[in-house]
Amino acid sequence: MRAITTGLTALFPATALAAEPGTIAPVHIDVLAMARSADPVVQAVMGFLLLCSLASWAILVEKSLTLARIHRLTRAFLARVRAGGSITAKIEGEDVNAAPIARMWCAAKAEWQQNRITAPRPPANLAQRMSLAANIVQEEEMAQLSRYMGILATIGSTAPFIGLFGTVWGILTSFVGIAASHASNLSTVAPGIAEALLATAIGLFAAIPAVMIYNKFARDLSRVTGTLDNFQAEIARLVARELDMAG
């Protein structure tokens, strides 16, 4: 063992491992220690921003699962509607009313059945009434799917400024402490400023994912809206076919 140690010492002498004069030793940033030693106001800002970040990721998980389920149910329901080929066809299957498109179909069909029962001949504006009934349901469903989008937009737009407020407050308290202690060397100023800048970093950490998540779901909801609009046109086509066949 002594021989091995002697050999390693000969290959890697201590002078070679030591930092050369004039060089800057690597600095280890302890984020938790900086947060613990920060001003209470800055700590509160950091905590709030971390909660905002957690909210963004929770919305990502919830909406991803919801939209994936809706996409699957929508494809299955459209296949059943197209297989039936008629507004009077009975659509059956698992979770038949779970998708927004299915509830639009039920609203339009209810309007059809009510007018067919109460009038010997369908009124001239029956197709328009059915379209309005489906459109009301569509607006309600899209409002439901758009929940929490405002939260993402608010976090994405305000988190950097909230972090900046924490930074400004931390720097102010640091300079007040410096003036009270009559110390002007950099080692006294730097820790407080570093702790204050951490608030801005956390604000960006909360804002950037929130903006990306918002943009992703804005595109996804736009595609859902397009699908529902196309389905309204498909309902109108089926109604026109039924009315032509009825003479």
N, C-alpha and C positions, 0 to 999 in steps of 0.2 A: 504493500500500500504506500509506503514511504517513497518507493522508487517511482510509482505512478504519479504521486503528487509532485515529486521533484521534476519529472518529465513535463507535466503540464505547466509547471512554473517556468520551466525553461522555454517552452513553446509560446506561452502567453504571459509574459512578465507583467507585473502589476502596473508598471509605468505605461505599458501600451493600452491598458484598459481604462486608465484614468482620463478624465476630460482634459483636453489641452487647454493651456491658458488662453483666455480671451473668447472661448466658446461658451454658448449658452446651453446649460443642461436642460434636457427635456422636462417639461412641466406636466404633472398629472393633475387633471381637472376633476375635483370631487364635487359633482353637482349637488349631491345630497347635503354635504357639509356647507356648501354655499347657500343652499336654500334654508338650512336650519339657522344659519347665522345672519340671514337677511332681516331687514326691518319688518315688523309685523304687518304693515300695510302691503309691502312687497310680497310677503308670504301669502297674504289673502288674495292678491292678484294672481299669483302663481297657482294657488289652489283652485281658484275659479276657472282659470284657463285649462287646467288639467281636467276639470269636470266637463268643460265644453268639448275637449278632445274626446273624452269617453262617450259623450252624447253623440258625437259625429260617428264614431265607430259602431255604436249601438244601432243608430239609424241605418247605417250601411248593411248590417246583418239583417235587421228586420225587413227592410225594403227589398233586399236581394232575395230573401226567401219568399216574400209576398209576390213579387213580380214573376219569379220563376214558376210559382204555383199557378198564377193567373195565366201565364203563357201556355202552360201545359193544358189547363182546363179549356182555354179558348180554342186551341187547336182541336181538341176532342169534340167540343160542342159544334164548331163549324162543320166538322166532318159529319155529325149527325144531322144537322140542318140541311146540308147539301144532299145527303142521302135521302132525306124525306121529300125535299123538292116542293114543299107546299107550306103555306102559312098555317094550314089546319093540321099539319102533321104533328103527332105526339112525340115529343123529344124525351127520351128516357135515358138513364144511365147514372153512373156514380157521380155525385156532387153536381147534379144537373143545374142547380141554381147557385152554384158557388162562384161562378165567374161573372164579371160585369156584363159581358155580352149575353149571357143567359138571362139575366134580369131585364135587359133591354128587350129581348125576345118575348119574355113573359108579359111585359107591359104592353107591347105592340099587339100581342095576341089577345090580351084581355080587352083592348079597345076594339079589335076586330069582332070578337065574340059578342060583346055587348051590343054593337051596332047591328050585327046579323040577327040577333034575337029580338031586338026592339023594333026593327024595321023590316018590312017585307022585302025591300030591295036596299042594298047598301047605299048610303048617301054618297054624293059626288066627291065630298071632301074627306072620305074615309082614309085614304092613303095619307093625307096631310095630318089627320088626327093621330094616326098610328105613328107617323114620324115624330110628331110633337111628344107623344107619350114616351117613345124610345129616347128622344133627346133629353127629356127631363131626367130619366134614369141615368143616362150617360153623364150628365153634368154632376149628379149626386155622386156617382161612382168615381169620377175623376177628382172631385173634391176630397173624397175619402182617400184615394191613392196619393194625393198631393200633401197629405199630412206630414208635418215635420220638415217640409222643404223650406219653409220660412226660417226654421231654426238653423238649418245648414247655411242659408244665405246670410243670416245675422252673424253667425259665428265666423264665417269666412270674411265678412266685411269689417267686423269690429274687433276681432281678436288681436290683430296687430296693434291697434290703437290702445286697447286695454293693456297689452304688454308694454307699450311705450309709456303709458301713464305710470306703470310700476317702475319703469326705468328712471323716469324723470323724478319720481318721488324718492327713489333710492339714492340718486345722485345728489338731490337736495339735502337729504339727511346726512349723507357722507360729508358734504362741504360744511354743513352746520357743525358736525362733530369735529372736523379739522379746525374750523375757526375757534371752537371752544377749547381744543387741546393745544392750539398754537403750534401745530406740527405741519410742516409743508413737504416732507420728503415723500417720494413716490410709493414707498412701501406702506405708508399710512393711507394714501389715497386709493391705491389700486384695489384692495379687497372689497371695499364698499361699492366701487364702480362696477367691478366684475359681478357682484351679487345683483346689482341693479340691472345690468345688461342681460342677465339670465332671464328676467321677466320678458324682455322683448323676444329672446330666443324661444321661450315657451309659447308666446303669442303667435309666432310664425309656425311653430310646431302644431298648434291647434288650427290655424287658419288655412294652411296649405291643403291638408287632407279634406277639410270641410268644403273648400271650393271644388276640389277634384270630385268628391262624392256628389256634390250638388249638380255639377255638369253631367256626370254619368246618368243620374236619375232623371235629369231634365230631358236627356235624349231618349231614355227608356220610356218615360211618360208620353213623349211626343209620338213614339211608335205605337203605344197603346191607343192614343187618341186617333191616330190614323186608321188603326184596325177597327175601332168602333165606328168611325165615320163611314168606312167602307161597308160595314155590316148594315148600317142604316140604308145605304143604297141597295144592298142585297134584299133587305126587307121590302123596300119599295118595289123592287123587281118582282118578288114573289106575289105581292098584293096585286100589282098590275096584271100578272098572269091569271090570278084567281078571278079578278073582276072580268077579264076578257072571256074566260071560260064560262062564267056565270051569265054572260050576255048582257 
